[in-house]
Amino acid sequence: MNNSINYVRQVKNAKRGGYTPTLAKDINKHKIQKAIRLIEQWRKLANELKPQMQLDMALTLEDCAHDLDQILRNKI
C-alpha cells in the first residue's frame, strides 16, 4: 500500500519536472534478493548431500554459492 502511494507521488513529481521514476532500481533489488535465496538453497542442498557421501556435488554447490556471493558483494 505504501509503495503505491510513493509511486503515485513520484509520477506526480515527474509531471512537474521533478523525480523521474525508474523501475531499474527495484528490478535490480529483486534480482539480488532472488540470488541471495538461491545461495541459501545451494548451501542447504550441499549440507543435505554431505551425509549421503555425494561430496563432489556438495563441494561444487558450495563453490558456486561462494562465487555468486562474492559477485553480489562486489556489486553492492
C-alpha positions as CSV (number, residue, x, y, z in Angstrom):
1,M,0.0,0.0,0.0
2,N,2.8,2.4,1.0
3,N,4.7,1.6,-2.2
4,S,1.8,2.5,-4.4
5,I,1.4,5.9,-2.7
6,N,5.1,6.6,-3.2
7,Y,4.8,5.6,-6.9
8,V,1.8,8.0,-7.3
9,R,3.8,10.8,-5.7
10,Q,6.8,10.0,-7.9
11,V,4.7,10.2,-11.1
12,K,3.1,13.4,-9.9
13,N,6.5,14.9,-9.3
14,A,7.8,13.7,-12.7
15,K,5.0,15.5,-14.4
16,R,6.2,18.7,-12.7
17,G,9.7,18.1,-13.9
18,G,11.0,16.6,-10.6
19,Y,12.0,13.0,-10.0
20,T,11.6,10.6,-12.9
21,P,10.5,7.2,-11.6
22,T,12.6,4.3,-12.7
23,L,12.0,0.6,-12.3
24,A,15.6,-0.4,-12.8
25,K,16.5,0.0,-9.1
26,D,13.5,-2.1,-8.0
27,I,14.3,-4.8,-10.6
28,N,17.9,-5.0,-9.6
29,K,16.9,-5.2,-5.9
30,H,14.5,-8.1,-6.8
31,K,17.3,-9.9,-8.7
32,I,19.7,-9.6,-5.8
33,Q,17.1,-11.0,-3.4
34,K,16.5,-13.9,-5.7
35,A,20.2,-14.6,-6.0
36,I,20.6,-14.5,-2.2
37,R,17.7,-17.0,-1.9
38,L,19.5,-19.2,-4.5
39,I,22.7,-19.1,-2.5
40,E,20.8,-20.2,0.6
41,Q,19.2,-23.0,-1.3
42,W,22.5,-24.2,-2.7
43,R,24.1,-24.2,0.7
44,K,21.2,-26.1,2.3
45,L,21.3,-28.7,-0.5
46,A,25.1,-29.0,-0.1
47,N,24.6,-29.7,3.6
48,E,22.0,-32.4,2.8
49,L,24.3,-34.1,0.3
50,K,27.3,-34.4,2.6
51,P,25.8,-37.2,4.8
52,Q,24.9,-39.1,1.6
53,M,28.6,-39.2,0.6
54,Q,28.0,-37.1,-2.5
55,L,30.8,-34.8,-1.5
56,D,31.9,-33.7,-5.0
57,M,28.4,-32.3,-5.8
58,A,28.2,-30.7,-2.4
59,L,31.5,-29.0,-2.8
60,T,30.6,-27.8,-6.3
61,L,27.4,-26.3,-4.9
62,E,29.3,-24.6,-2.1
63,D,31.8,-23.2,-4.6
64,C,29.1,-21.9,-6.8
65,A,27.3,-20.3,-3.8
66,H,30.6,-18.7,-2.6
67,D,31.4,-17.4,-6.1
68,L,27.9,-15.9,-6.5
69,D,28.1,-14.4,-3.0
70,Q,31.4,-12.7,-3.9
71,I,29.9,-11.3,-7.1
72,L,27.0,-9.8,-5.2
73,R,29.3,-8.3,-2.6
74,N,31.3,-6.6,-5.3
75,K,28.2,-5.2,-7.0
76,I,26.6,-3.8,-3.8
